[in-house]
Amino acid sequence: MLNLPNLRTLLSRVLDLPKLHTVVLFTPEGELVSYVSIPDRPKDRVRVIVGLSTEIWQETREQGVGRVDSQLGHLLVLPVEAQKKDDDDDPPLLLTLNSETSVPWEELEVKKKTTHSAQPQTLPPNDPLLHAPNPPKLPTRPDPYKLVAPQLQQLRETLLNLLGSSHPSLTEIAQYYFLHPSKQLRPLLVLLFSQATNGLGSGWHLKKWAAECEGAGGRAEELDRPLTRPDVLNDWNPSMPDHTASFQTSFSVRPPRLPHQPPTPPPFPPAMFVPTVAEPLALLPTQVRLAQIVEMIHVASLLHDDVIDKSPLRRGVASAPAAFGNKLSVLAGDFLLGRTSAALSRLGENEVVELIASVIANLVEGEILQLKAVHADELGVAGLSPTVGQENWNIYLQKTYLKTASLMAKGARAAVVLGGCKEGEVWKEVAYAYGRNLGIAFQLVDDILDYEAGDATLGKPGGADLQLGLATGPALFAWEEHREMGPLIMRKFGQPGDVDLARDLVRRSSGVERTRELARAHADKAREVLAPLPDSDAKGALEALTERVVKRTH
């Protein structure tokens, strides 16, 4: 059998780098045996090649070779050994040559002959590559979580102080999900983008000076105080001190006494502003508070989602509705959103308040869109038309943005605004585009894991989307390959056996692989939009984060 060393030798003999860049060895059943690619391709993409090649081979087995154009370029599929003519058995192995579309098919046919002339079993096992260049050394990127680990730990501790309530039960349920570990992806994104862009906005010097003044005056400590003080419910107007006595004495107005001398203000405007990332990487107190706010909004949405979806598990433990009931869970989610509003007002930035308020509206819009029913009996024959399939895709991607990507996109943009970026500066657009694409990629992978991972890995029930009647990326791609998926989607998998049949159709299709490709495409876009940012550890961490999102397994 052709092993990996032999395959690499074969690759060096038949490849015309870089236009012909991948050779894949697999069985007719679609089982990957080995592959080699220069430059290296992720295994997920190679599995997509296998899936396409298997279909090509089944369609053209009579001719002994298959050819097709795809998004990955030309694919030429051929048997490693010729088929037997006295029966219909498949060849023991198949080989795919993958090239750019600029390579003529005739040249690939020549490569095919070269491949067949090189008998795999006679190739020397350790023959060195003749033409393959040394693989490029990828830059080492910092771990996103390690870069801001102290801030994430402080965020978790401070969050619990923000959720004080006069009602112990409400406090307990509001803090319930914060007491269990989570990915903290949304606050991580806010902190990293703050570090990557602080110093680039034309208003950075003012924001930094204001933060120093607030620190000198004790304002920074005020940001971390509980949002509800013990006497609020017992005092009819606790925030309105009585100043009538000041009018009864002469010369009562005196300069305010500050505990510390405020910093010297910077020049207004600066003599010359050059966008430069702050060194060392800096975070403002308002940006740390914003990270807490986006996590509070996320947890509030989880509380509401678990009620709507009737989910028994969340993060490996009983969900809030299972532990406390639906009514308290809804109230706790509302309570968190109320706390978010109070915390937002302390940031003192109108644009940020508007951005985050629109996120809360987006979450509601996304949930309503998800609940939208499209029934086959309402659409008649048109219910199975390509137009309706495209409508389902549009609804799915729009819902993905509203429920997941909106918080990441607008949270990242808000962080940049708090760092002094003004209207018309590109950094706000970079932050929004990165968060939007990263959020869509994250949700696409989440939808894949619903088919691949079990309850213990996910920390929540696997296969829940189909049970809820939701057609996500894998199912919609499977519909393109298996028409019988259409009626199941139209009736929201509501009849007995629909869920099992849908899972089987997804398994027999390339739906999971194509969804992963779509997720990787959005992750690649997120990484590409970072190009205008100056190099820094924070930028490297944001680049690394795009890979982690696509490769995650839970």
Residue pairs with C-beta under 8 A, 6 or more apart in sequence:
1 33
1 92
1 93
1 120
2 10
2 25
2 33
2 34
2 80
2 93
2 120
2 121
3 34
3 125
4 34
4 36
5 125
5 126
5 127
6 120
6 123
6 125
7 23
7 25
7 34
7 35
7 36
7 120
8 36
8 129
8 132
9 123
9 124
9 127
9 129
10 23
10 115
10 118
10 120
10 123
11 23
11 36
11 38
11 129
11 132
12 127
12 128
12 129
12 130
12 131
12 132
13 114
13 118
13 130
14 20
14 23
14 97
14 111
14 114
14 115
14 118
15 21
15 23
15 38
15 111
15 131
15 132
16 103
16 107
16 111
17 38
17 131
17 132
17 133
18 38
18 39
18 100
19 99
19 100
19 102
19 103
20 97
20 98
20 99
20 100
20 103
20 108
20 111
21 37
21 38
21 39
21 98
21 99
21 100
22 35
22 36
22 37
22 41
22 46
22 49
22 96
22 97
22 98
23 35
23 36
23 37
23 95
23 96
23 97
23 98
24 32
24 35
24 46
24 49
24 50
24 53
24 95
24 96
24 98
25 32
25 33
25 34
25 35
25 80
25 93
25 94
25 95
26 32
26 33
26 50
26 53
26 54
26 93
26 94
26 96
27 33
27 92
27 93
27 94
28 54
28 57
28 58
28 90
28 91
28 94
29 54
30 50
30 51
30 54
32 43
32 46
32 47
32 50
33 93
35 46
37 46
37 98
38 132
38 133
38 135
39 135
39 136
40 135
42 520
44 513
44 516
44 517
44 520
45 72
45 517
45 520
47 513
48 72
48 510
48 513
48 514
48 517
49 72
49 75
49 96
49 98
50 96
51 510
51 513
52 68
52 70
52 72
52 75
52 510
53 66
53 75
53 77
53 94
53 96
54 94
56 66
56 67
56 68
56 75
56 77
57 66
57 77
57 94
59 66
60 66
60 67
60 77
61 83
61 90
64 78
64 79
64 82
64 83
65 76
65 77
65 78
65 112
66 75
66 76
66 77
66 78
67 74
67 75
67 76
67 77
67 105
67 108
68 74
68 75
69 75
69 101
72 98
73 98
73 99
73 100
73 101
73 103
74 97
74 98
74 99
74 100
74 101
74 103
74 105
74 108
75 96
75 97
75 98
76 96
76 97
76 98
76 99
76 105
76 108
76 109
76 111
76 112
77 94
77 95
77 96
78 94
78 95
78 97
78 112
78 115
78 116
79 91
79 93
79 94
79 95
80 91
80 92
80 93
80 94
80 95
80 120
81 91
81 92
81 93
82 91
83 89
83 90
83 91
95 115
97 108
97 111
97 112
97 115
99 108
139 540
141 540
141 541
141 543
141 544
142 537
142 540
142 541
142 544
143 541
143 544
144 188
144 192
144 541
144 542
144 544
144 545
144 548
145 152
145 184
145 188
147 192
147 195
147 281
147 537
147 538
147 541
148 188
148 191
148 192
148 195
151 191
151 283
151 288
151 291
152 184
152 187
152 188
152 191
154 288
155 184
155 187
155 288
155 291
155 292
155 295
156 178
156 184
158 224
158 292
159 178
159 292
159 295
159 296
160 175
160 178
161 224
161 225
161 226
162 226
162 227
162 292
162 296
162 339
162 343
163 171
163 174
163 175
163 178
163 227
163 336
163 339
164 171
164 226
164 227
164 228
165 171
165 174
165 228
165 335
166 228
166 230
166 232
166 233
169 324
169 328
170 328
170 331
170 332
170 335
173 320
173 323
173 324
173 328
173 329
173 331
173 332
174 332
174 335
174 336
174 339
176 320
176 323
176 324
176 332
177 299
177 302
177 303
177 314
177 315
177 320
178 299
180 315
180 316
180 317
181 315
182 315
184 295
185 408
185 442
185 549
186 291
186 294
186 295
186 298
186 407
186 408
186 411
187 291
187 292
187 294
187 295
188 291
188 545
189 408
189 411
189 412
189 435
189 438
189 545
190 287
190 290
190 291
190 294
190 411
190 412
190 414
190 415
191 283
191 287
191 288
191 291
191 415
192 538
192 541
192 542
192 545
193 412
193 415
193 416
193 431
193 434
193 435
193 538
193 542
194 283
194 284
194 287
194 415
194 416
194 418
194 419
195 277
195 278
195 281
195 282
195 283
195 536
195 537
195 538
196 277
196 530
196 533
196 536
196 538
196 539
196 542
197 277
197 415
197 416
197 419
197 421
197 427
197 430
197 431
197 533
198 204
198 277
198 278
198 281
198 282
198 283
198 284
198 287
198 419
198 420
199 275
199 276
199 277
199 278
199 279
199 282
199 419
200 275
200 276
200 277
200 419
200 421
200 425
200 427
200 533
200 534
201 207
201 275
201 416
201 419
201 420
201 421
201 422
201 425
201 427
202 273
202 275
202 420
202 421
202 422
202 425
203 420
203 421
203 422
204 278
204 419
204 420
205 266
205 270
205 273
205 420
206 266
206 268
206 420
207 284
207 418
207 419
207 420
208 278
208 282
208 284
208 420
209 263
209 265
209 266
211 220
211 284
211 285
211 286
212 262
212 263
213 219
213 262
213 263
214 220
214 285
215 285
216 258
216 259
216 260
216 261
216 262
216 263
217 258
217 259
217 260
217 262
218 259
220 285
222 346
223 285
223 286
223 289
223 346
227 339
227 342
227 343
229 238
231 238
232 238
246 252
246 253
275 534
276 534
277 533
277 534
277 536
277 538
281 536
281 537
281 538
284 418
284 419
286 347
286 348
286 349
286 418
287 415
287 418
287 419
289 343
289 346
289 347
290 347
290 352
290 411
290 414
290 415
290 418
291 415
292 343
293 340
293 343
293 344
293 356
294 356
294 359
294 407
294 411
296 336
296 337
296 339
296 340
296 343
297 336
297 337
297 340
297 356
297 359
297 360
297 363
297 407
298 407
299 336
300 332
300 333
300 334
300 336
300 337
300 340
301 333
301 363
301 403
302 314
302 320
303 320
303 329
303 330
303 332
303 333
303 336
304 329
304 330
304 333
304 367
305 311
305 367
306 314
306 319
306 320
306 321
306 329
307 321
307 326
307 329
307 330
307 333
308 367
308 371
309 464
309 468
310 321
311 319
311 321
311 322
311 460
311 461
311 464
312 318
312 319
312 322
312 461
313 319
313 322
313 455
313 459
313 460
313 461
314 320
314 459
314 460
315 459
315 460
316 456
316 459
317 323
319 329
319 460
320 328
320 329
320 332
321 329
324 332
337 360
340 356
340 360
344 352
344 353
344 356
344 357
345 353
347 353
347 418
349 414
349 417
349 418
351 414
351 417
352 414
352 417
352 418
355 410
355 413
355 414
355 417
356 410
356 411
356 414
358 406
358 410
359 406
359 407
359 410
359 411
362 401
362 402
362 403
362 406
362 407
363 402
363 403
363 406
363 407
365 402
366 398
366 399
366 401
366 402
366 403
366 404
366 406
367 403
369 395
369 398
369 399
369 402
370 399
370 403
370 470
372 395
373 492
374 383
374 388
374 391
374 392
374 395
374 490
375 383
375 490
375 491
375 492
376 383
376 384
376 487
376 490
376 491
377 383
379 388
379 490
382 388
383 486
383 490
384 483
384 486
384 487
384 490
388 490
389 476
389 479
389 480
389 486
392 471
392 476
392 479
392 489
393 476
396 471
396 472
396 473
396 476
397 440
400 439
400 440
400 443
400 444
401 436
401 439
401 440
403 443
404 439
404 440
404 442
404 443
404 446
405 435
405 436
405 437
405 438
405 439
405 440
405 442
405 443
406 436
406 439
407 439
408 435
408 436
408 438
408 439
408 442
409 431
409 432
409 433
409 434
409 435
409 436
409 439
410 432
410 435
411 435
412 431
412 432
412 434
412 435
413 428
413 431
413 432
413 435
415 431
416 427
416 428
416 430
416 431
417 428
421 427
421 428
426 532
427 532
427 533
430 529
430 530
430 532
430 533
433 525
433 526
433 529
434 526
434 529
434 530
434 542
435 526
437 522
437 523
437 525
437 526
437 529
438 522
438 523
438 526
438 545
438 546
438 549
440 519
440 522
441 519
441 520
441 522
441 523
441 526
441 546
441 549
441 550
442 549
444 473
444 515
444 516
444 518
444 519
444 522
445 516
445 519
445 549
445 550
445 552
447 465
447 472
447 473
447 474
447 515
448 473
448 474
448 512
448 515
448 516
448 519
449 457
449 458
449 462
449 552
449 553
449 554
450 458
450 462
450 463
450 464
450 465
450 472
451 462
451 463
451 474
451 503
451 506
451 507
451 512
452 512
453 462
453 553
453 554
454 462
455 461
455 462
457 553
457 554
458 554
459 554
461 467
463 499
463 503
465 471
465 472
465 475
466 475
466 493
466 498
466 499
466 502
466 503
467 493
467 499
469 492
469 493
469 494
470 492
471 479
471 489
471 492
472 515
473 511
473 514
473 515
473 518
474 506
474 509
474 511
474 512
474 514
474 515
475 485
475 489
475 502
475 505
475 506
475 511
476 489
476 511
477 509
477 510
477 511
477 514
477 515
478 485
478 502
478 505
478 506
478 508
478 509
478 511
479 485
479 486
479 489
481 509
481 510
481 511
482 505
482 508
482 509
484 501
484 505
485 502
485 505
488 498
488 501
488 502
488 505
491 498
493 499
493 502
506 512
516 550
519 549
519 550
520 550
523 546
523 547
523 549
523 550
524 546
526 546
527 542
527 543
527 546
530 539
530 542
530 543
533 539
